[in-house]
Amino acid sequence: MPGTLPRLYAHPFSSYSQKALVALYENDTPFEYRSLEDPQANQELAALWPMRRFPVLVDQGHTVIEASCVIEYLELHHPGPVRLIPADPKAALQVRMLDRFFDNYLSTPQQKVVIDRLRPEASRDAHGVDEARRMLETAYAWLDRHMAGREWAAADGFSLADCAAAPFLFYAHWTHAIDPAFANVHAYRARLLARPSFARAVDEGRPYRHYFPLGTPDRD
Ligand SMILES: N[C@@H](CCC(=O)N[C@@H](CS)C(=O)NCC(=O)O)C(=O)O
């Protein structure tokens, strides 16, 4: 509908929600925040998307699922001064590839460890959790080499890939501590935490830290 704001179904403590929020905050994009702390927003989400995974963006008759696609959609329909996907298709491919890295090899194993802890003890999957922790180690090692001499994940400046990296590295370190030897990863995580868009998302998530089932570390 003309004149209505894009509506984001999200939760302030959720990593994928923060990924989309960073993109919105980078460009000061006006939107309506349907926080999933509100049961009514949860009902609306269930009607929009039976998987009930979030974030979900609703805008001008479109329902957009998947945080990466939400950011792609915002770039197309609500562009701002910060381009999160480079106009050059070859540079854009690099950004998208790194975005996949952060989703698949950082967030997926990080979620596995956390979700396993929420299960009843008898139903936990120790082998799967070991595999997830090994994947996180491999991802940290690869990222440490990748980030050598870089400021942001891809060459052209802050991008979609960094929107993903920010919350995923944030929670990955809480879940499976990043070895201090991976200095490039630590420095990158600190740069992301200092970025105002992500610092804002972290602050908005602060009241919900008790939701984290592995215990909240006294930092960040
Ligand atoms: N592939 C989805 C993943 C989204 C996702 O896993 N979101 C979590 C919150 S961080 C969620 O919806 N959790 C609720 C659930 O699993 O039911 C994306 O890229 O947006």
The ligand as an SDF file (V2000), in Angstrom:
LIG
                    3D

 20 19  0  0  0  0  0  0  0  0999 V2000
   17.5600  -18.9470    6.9330 N   0  0  0  0  0  0  0  0  0  0  0  0
   16.8890  -17.9760    7.7730 C   0  0  0  0  0  0  0  0  0  0  0  0
   17.2070  -18.3360    9.2100 C   0  0  0  0  0  0  0  0  0  0  0  0
   16.4000  -17.5200   10.1830 C   0  0  0  0  0  0  0  0  0  0  0  0
   16.4690  -18.0840   11.5940 C   0  0  0  0  0  0  0  0  0  0  0  0
   16.9530  -19.1900   11.8520 O   0  0  0  0  0  0  0  0  0  0  0  0
   15.9430  -17.2830   12.5140 N   0  0  0  0  0  0  0  0  0  0  0  0
   15.8380  -17.7400   13.8930 C   0  0  0  0  0  0  0  0  0  0  0  0
   16.0710  -16.5720   14.8230 C   0  0  0  0  0  0  0  0  0  0  0  0
   17.7500  -16.0360   14.7820 S   0  0  0  0  0  0  0  0  0  0  0  0
   14.4480  -18.2660   14.1180 C   0  0  0  0  0  0  0  0  0  0  0  0
   13.5600  -17.9680   13.3530 O   0  0  0  0  0  0  0  0  0  0  0  0
   14.2490  -19.0520   15.1720 N   0  0  0  0  0  0  0  0  0  0  0  0
   12.9440  -19.5340   15.5100 C   0  0  0  0  0  0  0  0  0  0  0  0
   12.7200  -20.9590   15.1500 C   0  0  0  0  0  0  0  0  0  0  0  0
   13.6770  -21.6540   14.7410 O   0  0  0  0  0  0  0  0  0  0  0  0
   11.5790  -21.4160   15.2760 O   0  0  0  0  0  0  0  0  0  0  0  0
   17.3450  -16.5670    7.3950 C   0  0  0  0  0  0  0  0  0  0  0  0
   18.3750  -16.4220    6.7250 O   0  0  0  0  0  0  0  0  0  0  0  0
   16.6440  -15.5940    7.7150 O   0  0  0  0  0  0  0  0  0  0  0  0
  1  2  1  0
  2  3  1  0
  2 18  1  0
  3  4  1  0
  4  5  1  0
  5  6  2  0
  5  7  1  0
  7  8  1  0
  8  9  1  0
  8 11  1  0
  9 10  1  0
 11 12  2  0
 11 13  1  0
 13 14  1  0
 14 15  1  0
 15 16  2  0
 15 17  1  0
 18 19  2  0
 18 20  1  0
M  END
$$$$
